[in-house]
């Protein structure tokens, strides 16, 4: 009898291939074997990856399930969905053929991975950046060749991200390596930087003058593709009508809780209360200092409460968001789970642009009010993404440790869940405003839940989406528009709410099963100790049984 390939061997081989093909993600995972490479996004490169993934899927299907342990069988199913999801993205969704932002995001993230994290001496990282700069014209050419008929909104966002990436290369990179004393290396960097900048400037001109006027394609995935993407990426097979019903129910309940709490704060109109609350925000330029202070208070609270273990971790730098990433409201850049050297983590906050007129800065910062900023800091750092990564580094399974296999519904679901969980644990108990901010953030995520489905599986326009965020989640119009626009190129950003709801359901079922033995700290430590996996897999690891995990939401 021939024994089939061991699953751990297959995982090692698959990860090795994915790291070589996606070197930017490899760096973010803490693997530095391919740090000098940019992705090959040419037509030939895309076709080669599609063929290779089909080959890996065949190999995986040839592994006999009866020879695997119970946990390996679960991982086998997870890996099959992940590979199929990658093939579906390349063959059906085809972001590489539609979205200019896809290319500039990869370029900027690839450069940032070498400049932000000190996983190697500065001179070594500078040589890697030099290699990437020399490959930039090839990446830009691939974007020109591949993108023929994009949606107008994709070109608009692509222009913004290209400008940000250009500024990063021309201004941030030289500062990042300004202390190098190797004049030859600095000269080579300057020459390569000029060549890369020229390629990007030419591409930017092409986007603005050539592609933008004829960009009339639809951004919609369509119902069938949207449902398939949810199934493959998140393990979610619930019909869209049912998902919309759940989202509408949760939105209404959260709005009621929001209005009741706002009313109790001063006995007046809830929306007027929220308007006054939003008026209390950091001044332009103060956001980073406020974020730093919040992290200190959150860390102290978690040290005193039996909520979750706090593994020793890297120091956190709170800083303004780099130009290339300013479409993000806030973000956490944490060293990958396979990183072997202590490396600083970065919590980025996107302050108001100093070039904006004062009234626009004021409007923008209203959505960065103090209560909302507490929820953001909880989500991104303690006990959200940053603490999640600290736990992830202790996970033994490669399949569930690597971010290459991480479903967004678990990663973002955990962070969004933490916002509510911290309120339940008593954080800010004496301050109604903090609770109001948490409810406001929940409303935004629930609005995403509804808007993305209607944008991609129905006929909602971006303008209608903006009004939905403004009217149902009480957002300022500028931020509401940005949220609606994000829904066009981030089609499944319902993962925040869906993930949170699935986690709450899992906690409820696990608590019922454990009875008096239930401990919130033990639940959190065990959950994160099982790695980044779809919720159906977490349910089976925590609750047992051999079902398909279909009862995810209720």
FITORNU-534114 format. One record per residue: z, x, y of N, C-alpha, C, CB in turn. Coordinates in steps of 0.2 Angstrom, whole numbers, plus 5000, padded with zeros to 4 digits. Glycine has a CB too. Example, Ala and Ser with C-alpha at 12.3 -4.5 7.8 and 13.67 -1.06 7.14 Angstrom:
503950664972503950624978503950664984504550574978
503550644989503650684995503950645000502950704997
END
This chain:
500050044994500050005000500050045006500649955000
499550035011499550075017500050045022498850075020
500450095025500950075030500650065037501550115030
500750015040500350015047500750055052500349935050
500350065058500650115063501350095065500150115069
501750135066502450125069502350095076502950185068
502750045078502650015084502850065090503149955085
503450105089503650155094503050205095504250195092
502650225090502150275091501550235095501850295084
501450175094500950135098501150135105500850065095
501750115106502050115113501950175117502750085113
502150235114502050295117501350315119502350355112
500850295114500150305115499850265121499750295109
500050195121499850155126500150175133500050085124
500750185133501050215139500650275142501750225139
500550325137500150385139499550365142500150425133
499150315139498550295142498550265149498150255137
499050215149499150185156499350225161499650125155
499750275160500050325165499450365167500550365162
498950385163498350425165497950385169498050455159
497850315167497350275170497650245177497150215166
498350245177498650215183499150265186498950145182
498950325188499450375190499950355195499050435192
499750305200500150285205500750255202499850235210
500650205197501250175194501650225189500950115189
501250275187501650325183502150355187501150375180
501950375193502450405198503050365199502050425204
502850295201503450255202503850235196503150185204
503650255190504050245184504450315183503550235178
504250365187504650425186504350475181505350415184
503650465180503250505176502750545180502850465170
502750615180502450655185501850695182502850695189
501650675176501150715173500450705176501050685166
500350655180499650645183499750635191499350585180
500250665194500450655201499850685205501050695202
499350725203498850745207498250705207498650815205
498250645203497650605202497750535206497550585195
497150515209497050445211496750405205496650445218
496850345205496450295200495750305201496650225201
495350295195494650295195494450225195494350335189
494250195201494150125202493350115202494550095208
492950155200492250145200492050095195491850215199
491450065195491250025190491350045183490550005192
491150115182491250145176491950145174490950215176
492350165179493150165177493350105175493450195183
493150045178493449985177493149965170493149925182
492549975168492249955162492649995156491549965162
492750065157493050105152493750075151493150175155
494150055156494850025155494749965151495150015162
494349925152494249855149494149875141493649815152
493649925140493549935133494149965129492949985132
494450015133495050045130495649995129495350095135
495749945133496249895132496049855126496349855138
495449835125495249795119495349835113494449785120
495249905113495449945107496149945106495150015108
496549955111497349945110497549885107497649965116
497249825110497449765107497249755100497049705111
496649785097496549785090497049825086495849815089
497249885089497749925085498349885085497849985089
498549855090499249815090499149755085499349785097
498649725085498549665080498549685073497949625082
498349755072498349775065499049805062497849835064
499549805067500149815065500449755061500649845071
500749765055500949705051501649685054500949725044
501749625056502349605058502949605053502349535061
502749595047503249605042503649665041503049575035
503249725044503549785043503949805049503049835043
504049755054504449775060505149735060504049745066
505549765064506249735065506149675069506749785068
506649635069506649575073506449585081507249535073
506849635083506749655090506049685091507249705093
505749725087505049745087504549695087504949795082
504649645083504249585083504149555090504449535078
504749545093504749515100504349565105505449505103
504449625104504149675108503349675107504349745108
503149665101502449665099502149605102502449655091
502449545103502249485106502149505114502649425105
502649535116502649555124502149595125503349585126
501949645121501449695122500749665122501549755118
500649615117500049585116499849545123500049535110
500349505125500249475131500149515137500849425133
500449575138500349615143499649645143500849675143
499449665137498749695137498249645138498549725130
498349585136497849525137497849505145498049465133
498449515148498449495155498149555159499249495157
498149615157497749665160497049655159497949735157
496749635153496049625152495849565156495949615145
496249515157496149455160496049465168496649395159
496449515170496449535177495749565179497049575179
495549615174494949645175494349605174494949705171
494349565170493749525168493649455171493749515161
494249425173494149355176494449355183494549305171
495049375184495249375191494849425196496049395191
494749485193494349535196494549545204493649505196
495149565205495449585211495049645214496149595211
494849685209494449745211493849735214494349795205
493549675213492849655216492949615222492549615210
493549595224493649545229494049565235493949485227
494549615234495049625239495049695241495749605236
494849715247494949785250495649805250494649785257
496049765251496749785251497049815245497249725253
496749805239496849825233496749905233496449795227
496249925236496149995236496550035241495450015238
496650015247497150045252497850045250497050015259
498049985247498749985244498850045239498949915241
498350055234498450105229498450175233497850095224
498050185237498050245241498650265244497450245246
498850215248499550225252500150235248499650165257
500150195242500750195238500750265234500750135233
500150285232500050345229500250405233499350355227
500050405240500350455244501050455245499950455251
501250395246502050385248502450405242502150305249
502250395236502550415230502750495230502250405224
502250535234502350605234502750625240501750635234
502750585245503050605252503750575252502650575258
503950515249504550485250505050515245504550415249
504850535239505350555234505350625233505250515228
505950655233505950725232506050745225506550755236
505550725221505650745213505350805212505250685209
505050845217504850915216504850945222504050915213
504851015223504851045229504251025234504751125228
504451035240503951005245503251035244504251015252
503251105243502551135242502151105236502651205241
502551095231502151065225501950995226502651065219
502350955230502150885231501550885236502750845234
501550935241501050945246500350955242501150995251
500350995237499751015233499550955230499851065228
499950915227499750845224499450805229500350815221
499750795235499450755241498750785243499950755247
498650855243498050885244497550855239498150955244
497650855233497250835228497050765229497550845221
497550725231497350645232496950635238498050615233
497050675243496650675249495950695248496950715255
495850745244495150755242494750705238495150825238
495150665234494850615230494850545234495350595224
495050545240495050485244494350455245495450495251
493850505247493150475248492850445242492750535250
493050465236492850435230493150365229493050475224
493750355231494050295230493750245235494850295232
493650265241493350225247492650205245493350265253
492250255242491650235239491650185234491250295237
492150185230492150135224492350065227492750155220
492750065233492849995236492149975239493350005242
491850015242491149995245490649965240490850055249
490650005234490149985229490449915225490150045224
491049905225491349855221491349785224491949875218
491549795231491749725234491049705238492249735239
490849655236490149625238490249555242489649615233
490649515239490649445242491449425242490249395238
491849455247492549435247492749375251492949495249
493249345250493549295255493649325261494149265252
493549295267493749315273494449335274493549265278
494949305272495649315272495749385269496049265270
495449405264495549465260495349525265495149465253
494749515268494449565272494949575278493749545275
495249515281495649525287496249565285495949455289
496549545279497149585277496949655275497549555271
496349665272496149735270496049775277495449725267
495849745282495749785288496449805291495449745294
496949765290497649775293497949835288498049715292
497849835282498149885278497749945278498149855270
497149945279496750005280496950045286495949995280
497050005292497350035298497950065297497349985303
498450035293499050065292499050125288499550015288
498550125282498550185278498250245282498050165272
497750225287497450275291498050315295496850245295
498450265298498950295302499450335298499350235306
499550315292500050355288499750425286500150315281
499150425285498750485283498750535289498050475280
498650505295498550545301499150565304498150515306
499750525304500350535307500950555303500450475312
501050515298501650515293501550575289501750455289
500950595286500950645281501050715284500250645278
500750725290500850795293501650805295500550795300
501950745297502750755298503050765292502950685301
502850735286503250745280503250815277502850695274
502650855279502650925276502650975282502050935272
502950955288502950995294503351065293503150955300
503851065288504251115287503951175282504951095285
503451155279503051205275502951265279502451175272
503051325276502851395279502251425276503451435279
501851385271501251415268500651395273501151385261
500451435277499951425282499251405278499851475286
499151435273498551425269498551345266498451475263
499151325264499151265261499151205267499851255257
499451225272499451185278498751175281499851205284
498351225281497651225283497251185278497351295283
497351195272496951145267497151075268497151175260
497751065269498050995270497650965276498750985271
497651005281497350975288496550965287497451025293
496251005283495550995282495450935277495251055278
495850925272495750865267495950805271496150875261
496450805275496650745279496150725284497350765283
495750775287495250755291494650715287494950815295
494550745282493950715277494150645275493850765271
494750635273495050575271495050525276495750575267
495250545282495250505288494550475290495650535294
494050525290493450505291493150455287492950565291
493350465280493050415275493350345276493250435268
494050345278494350275280494150245286495150295280
493950295291493750265297493050235297493750315303
492650265293491950235291492050175287491550285287
492550175283492650115279492850055283493050125273
493350075288493650025292493049995297494150055297
492650035299492050005303491649965299491650065306
491549985292491149945288491449875287491049975281
492049875286492449805285492349765291493149825283
492449795297492449755303491749725305492749795309
491249775304490649755307490149725302490349815310
490249745296489749725291490049675286489549785287
490549685283490849645278491149585280491349685273
491549595286491949535288491449475290492349555294
490949485294490549425296490149385290489949455301
490149425285489749385279490249365273489249425276
490949375275491449365270491649285270492149405271
491349255265491449175265491649155258490749145267
491749195253491949175246492649145247491949235242
492749105242493449065241493949115238493349005237
494549115241495149155238495449115232495649165243
495249055230495549015225495449045218495448945225
495949045214495849065207495549015203496549085204
495748945205495548895201496148875196494948905197
496148815194496748795190496748825183496648715188
496248835180496248865173496448935173495548865170
496148975178496349045179497049055181495949085184
497349005185498049015188498449005182498148955193
498348955178498748935172498748995167498548875169
498149025166498149075161498549135164497449095160
498449155170498849205173499549205172498649215180
499849145173500549125172500749135165500749055175
500349115161500449125153500549195151499949085149
500049235153499949305151500449345155499249325152
500549335161500949385165501649365164500749385172
501849305164502549285164502749245158502649235170
502349235153502549195147502749125149503149225144
502449095154502549025156501948985155502749025164
502048935151501548885149501648815151501448885141
502148805156502248735158501648715162502948735162
501448645161500948625165501048625173500748545163
500548635177500648635184500948575187499948655187
500748515184501048455187501848455186500748395184
502048485180502748485179503148535184502948505172
502748595184503048645189503148625196502548705189
502648585198502648555205503248505206501948525207
503348465201503848415201504548455201503848375194
504648505197505248545197505348575204505248605192
504848605207504848635214505048585219504148675215
504748525219504848475224505548455223504348415223
505848445217506548425216507048475219506648415208
506848535217507348595220507248595227507148655216
506648585230506548595237506948535241505848585239
506948475238507348425241508048435241507148355238
508348455235509048465234509248525239509148485227
508848575240509048635244509048615251508648695243
508548575253508548545260509148505262507848505261
509348465257509948425258510548465259510048375252
510648515255511248565255511148595262511248615249
510548615264510548655270510748605276509748675271
510448545276510648505281511348485282510148435281
511648475276512348455276512748515278512548445268
512648575276513048635279512948645286512848695275
512248645288512148645295512548595300511348645297
512548535297512848485300513648495301512748415297
513948525296514648535296514848595301514848555289
514348635302514448695306514648675313513848745306
514348625316514448595323514448525324514048635328
514248485318514248415319513648385322514848385322
513148435323512548405327511948405322512448455333
511348405325510748405322510648475318510148395326
510548465311510548525307509948575309510348505300
509448555311508848595313509048635320508248555314
509448595324509648625330510148685329509948575335
510648665324511048715321510748785319511548695316
510248775315509848825312509448865318509348805307
509248835323508848865328509348905332508548815333
509948885333510548925336510648985332511148885338
510748975325510949025321510349085321510949005314
509749065321509149105321509149145328508549075320
509449115333509449155339509949215339509649105345
510349215334510849275334510549325329511549245331
510149375332509849425327509849495331509149405326
509749545327509749615330509249615335509649665324
509349655340508849675345508249715342509149705352
507749715346507149765343507449835343506549765348
507349865337507549935336508249935333507549975342
508549885332509249885329509249865322509749835333
508749845319508749825312509049875307508049795310
508849935307509049985302509749995303508650045304
510049995308510750005309511149955306510950015316
510949885307511249835305511249825297510949765308
510649845294510549845287510949895284509749865285
511049955287511450005284512249985284511450075289
512449945289513149925289513249865284513349895296
512749825283512749775277512849805271512149735278
512449855269512449895262513149915261511949945262
513549945266514249965265514649915263514450005271
514649855266515049795265514849765258514949745270
514249765256514049735250514349785244513349725249
514249845245514549895240515249885239514349965241
515649875244516349875244516549805240516649865251
516149755242516249685238516149695231515849635241
515649725229515549735221515949775218514749755220
516249825221516749865218517449835217516949925223
517549775221518149745220518149675216518449725227
517549655214517449595211517149615204516949545214
517349575198517149585192516449555190517649565186
515949565194515349535194514849575189515049525201
514749635190514249675187514449755188513549665190
514349795183514449865183514049895188514349895176
514349955191513949995196513850065193514449995203
513350075190513150145188513050185194512550145183
513250255193513150305198512450305199513450375196
512250305206511550305208511450355214511350235210
510750355216510550395221510750365228509850405221
510850415233510950385239510450345242511150445244
510550295246510050255249509950265256510250175248
509350275258509150285265508850215268508650345266
509150195273508850135276508450155282509450085279
507850135282507350165287506850105289506950225284
506450115294505950075296505350075291505650085303
505050015290504450015285503850055288504249945284
503650095283503050135285502450085287502750185279
502050115292501450075294501050045289501050115299
500850075284500450055279500749995275500250105274
501349985275501749925271502049875276502249955267
501749875282502149825287501949755285501849845294
501549735281501449665279502049645275500749655274
502449685272503049665269503649665274503249725263
504049605273504649595277505149645276504849525276
505249665270505749715268505549735261506549685268
505749795259505649815252506149875250504949845252
506149885244506649935241506249985237507149905237
506250045238505850095235506350135231505450145239
506350125224506950155220506550205215507350105217
506850265214506550315209506550275202507050375209
505950295199505850265193506350275187505150285190
506350235182506850235177506750305172506750175172
506250335173506150395169506250455173505450395165
506450445179506550505184507150545181506750485191
507050615181507550655178507950695183507150715173
507750695189508150725195508350675199507650775198
508950685202509250645207508750635213509950665210
508550575215508050565220508350515225507350555217
508250515231508450465236508050405236508450495243
508350345236508050285237507950255244508450225232
507450215245507350195252507350115253506650225254
507750095257507750025259507350015266508449995259
506749985266506349975272506449905275505649995270
506549905281506549845285506049845290507249835288
505649795291505049795296505249765302504449755293
505449805307505649785313505049755317505949845317
505249725323504649705327504249765330504949665333
503649755331503149805333503249815341502449785332
503449875343503649885350503049865355503849955351
502449865352501849855356501749775357501149875353
502149735354502049665355502349645361502349625349
502149585364502549565370503249535368502149505374
503649535373504349525372504449455368504749525378
504049405370504149335367503949335360503749285371
503449375358503249385351503749425347502549415350
504049475350504649515346505249465345504849575350
505349425350505949375349505749325344506049345356
505149295344505049245338505049285332504349225340
504749345331504849375324505549385322504449445325
505949415326506649435324507049375323506949475330
506849315325507249255324507249245316506949195327
506749265312506749255305507149315302506049255302
507349365306507849415304508549405306507549485306
508749345308509349335310509949365305509449255311
510549365307511049405303511149365297511649405307
511249305296511349275289510749285285511449195290
510149275287509549295283509549365281508849275287
509749415285509649485284510149495278509849525290
510749465278511249475272510849455266511849425273
510549405265510149385259509649435257509849315260
509249465262508749515261509149575258508449535267
509649595261510049655259510249645252510549675263
510549585250510749575243510149575238511049495243
509649545240509049545236508749615235508449495239
508649655240508349715239508749775236508049735246
509449765238509849825236510449805232510149855242
510949775234511549755230511749685230512249795234
511649655224511549685217510849675215512049655212
510349675219509649655218509349715215509349625224
508749725218508249775215508549845214507649785219
508949875219509149935218509649945212509549965224
510149895212510649905206510249885199511149855207
509749845199509349825193509149895191508849775195
508849935195508549995193509050045190508150025199
509650045193510150085190510350065183510750085195
510350005182510449985175509849995170510649905175
509249995173508650005169508650075166508049985173
508850125170508850185168509250205161509050235173
509650155160510150165154509850125148510850135155
509250095149508950055143508650105138508450005146
508650085132508450135127507650115125508850125120
507450055125506850035123506350055128506749955122
505850095127505250115131504850055134504850165128
504750005129504349945131504649905136504249905124
505349905136505749865141506049905147506249825138
505949975146506150015152505650025157506450085149
504950035155504450045159504249995164503850075155
504150005170503949955175503249935173503949975182
502849975169502149955167502149885164501850005163
502649865160502749805156503149755160502949815149
503349765166503849725169503549655172504249755174
503749595169503549535172503849525179503649475167
503549505184503749495190504349435190503249475195
504249385186504749335186505449355184504549275181
505449415180506149435179506349485184506149475172
505949525187506149575192506349545198505549625193
505849495201506049465207506549405206505349435210
506449375200506949325198507649345199506849295192
507849405196508449435196508749445203508449505192
508249475207508449485214508649425218507949525218
508149375217508249305221508849275218507649265220
509049275212509649245209510249275212509649255201
510249345213510849375216511049345222510649455216
510549325226510749295233511249235232510049275237
511049195227511449135226512149155222511049075222
512049195217512649215213513149255218512349265208
512949285223513449315227513849265231513149365232
513549215233513849155237514349125232513349105239
514149115226514549085221515149125219514149075214
515149195220515649245219516149245224515349305217
515949215230516449215236516249255241517049235233
515649295241515449335247515349295253514849375245
515549305259515449275265515749205265514749265266
516349195261516549125260516849095266517149125255
517049135271517349105277516749095282517849145279
516149115281515649115286515049075283515349195287
515049015286514548965284513848995286514648895288
513749035291513149055293512749095287513149095299
513149135283512949175278512649135272513449225275
513049075271512749035266512148995268513348975264
512148975275511548945278510948995277511648925285
511049055278510449105278510249105270510649175280
510649105266510449105258510049045257511049115254
510248985259509948925258509248925261510348865260
509148955267508548965271508049005267508648995278
508349065264507849105260507649065254508249165258
508149025251507948985245507348935247508548945242
507348905253506848865255506148895255507048835262
506148955258505548995258505249005252505649065262
505649025247505449045240505148975237505949075236
505548925238505248865235504648835238505848805236
504548855245503948835248503348875245503948845256
503548945243503048985240502848955233503249055239
503348925230503248895223502648845224503848865221
502748795229502248745230501648765233502648685234
501648805238501048825241500548865237501248865248
500848905233500348945229499948905224500749005225
500348855221499948815216499448775220500448765213
499648745226499148705229498548745232499448665235
498748805234498148855237497648865231498448915239
497848885225497448905220497248855215497748965217
497548805214497448755209497248685212497948745204
497248685219497148625222496648635228497748585225
496748605234496248615240496648625246495748555241
497248655245497648665251497348725255498448685250
497348725262497048775266497648825268496648745272
497448875271497948925274498348895279497648995276
497948855283498248815289498748765287497748785293
498648725282499048685279499648715276498748635274
499548775272500048815270500548835275499848875266
500248855281500748875286501148825289500248905292
500848765289501248705292501848685287500848645293
501648695280502148685275502748725276501848685268
502648795276503148835277503548825284502948915278
503248805289503548795296503948735295503048785301
503648675292504048615293504548605287503548555292
504448635281504848625275505348675274504448615269
505148735277505648795276505948815283505348855272
505748785288506048795295505848865297506748785295
505248885296505048955298504748955305504648985293
504749015308504349015314503649025312504649085318
503249005317502548995315502149055313502148965321
502349115317502049175315502249195308502249235320
502849195306503049215299502849165294503849215299
502749095296502449045291501749065290502548975295
501349085295500649095294500649155289500349115300
501049205290501049265286501149255279501449325289
501649205278501849185271501249145268502449135271
500949105271500349065268499749115267500149015273
499649165271499149215270499249255264499049255276
499849275263500049315257499949275251500849335257
500049205251499849165245499149175243500049095246
498649195247497949195245497849255240497549195251
498249315242498149375238498649395234497949435243
499249355234499749365229499849295226500449385233
499449275222499349205220499949175216498749195216
500349215212500849195209501549215212500849215201
501649205218502249225221502749165220502149245229
502649125216503149075214503649105209502849015210
503549175207503949205202504649215205503649275201
504749215211505449215214505849155212505449225222
505649095213505949035212505949025204505648975215
505449035201505349015194505849065190504649025191
505849125192506249175189506949165190506149245191
507149145196507849125197508049065193507949105205
507649015193507848955189507848965181507248895190
507449005179507449025172508149065170506849065170
508349105175508949145174509549105174508949205179
509549055179510149005179510148965173510048965185
509548945170509548915164509848955158508848885162
509649015158509849065153510649075153509449125153
510849085159511549095160511949035158511749105168
511748975160512048915158512048905150511648845160
511548915147511448915139511948965136510748915137
511949025139512349085136513049065137512149145139
513249035143513949025144514148965139514048995151
513748915138513948865133514048895126513348815133
513548945124513648975118514249015117513049015116
514449055122515049095122515649065123514949145127
515649005126516348965127516849015131516648955120
517449015129517949045133517849125133518649035129
517449145129517249225128516749245134516949245122
516449195137515949205143516249245148515649145145
515949305150516149345156515449355160516449405154
515549335167514949345171514749425171515049325178
515249465171515049535171514649555165515649575173
514949535159514649545153513949515152515149525147
513849455155513249425155512749465159513249355158
512849485165512449525169512249595166512749535176
512849625163512749695160512249695154513349725159
512349645150511949635144511249615146512249585139
511149575150510449555152510049615155510549495158
510349645160510049705162509949765157510349735169
510449765153510349815147509849805143511049815144
509549745142509049725138508349745141509049655136
508349765147507749795151507349735154507249825145
506749755156506249705160505849675155505849745166
505949615153505549575148505449505150505849585141
504949475148504949405149505549365147504249375146
505649305151506249265149506249235142506349215154
505749225139505749205132506049255128505049185130
505949315129506149375125506949385127505749435127
507149375133507849385135508249325131507949375142
507949265131508249215128508449225121507849145129
507949255117508049265110508449325109507349275107
508449375113508949425113509649405114508749485117
509749365119510449335120510749285116510449325128
510249235115510449175111510349175104510149115115
509849215102509649215095509149165093510249205090
509049155087508549105085507849135085508549045090
507349095082506649125082506149075085506449125074
506449035090505948995093505449035098506348935097
505048995102504549025106504849035113503948995106
505449015114505749015121505448965126505649085123
505148915123504848865128505248825133504448815123
505948825131506348785135506648835141506948755131
506248855145506448905150506748885156505848945152
506548825159506748805165507248745165506148775169
507248705160507748645160507748615153507548595165
END
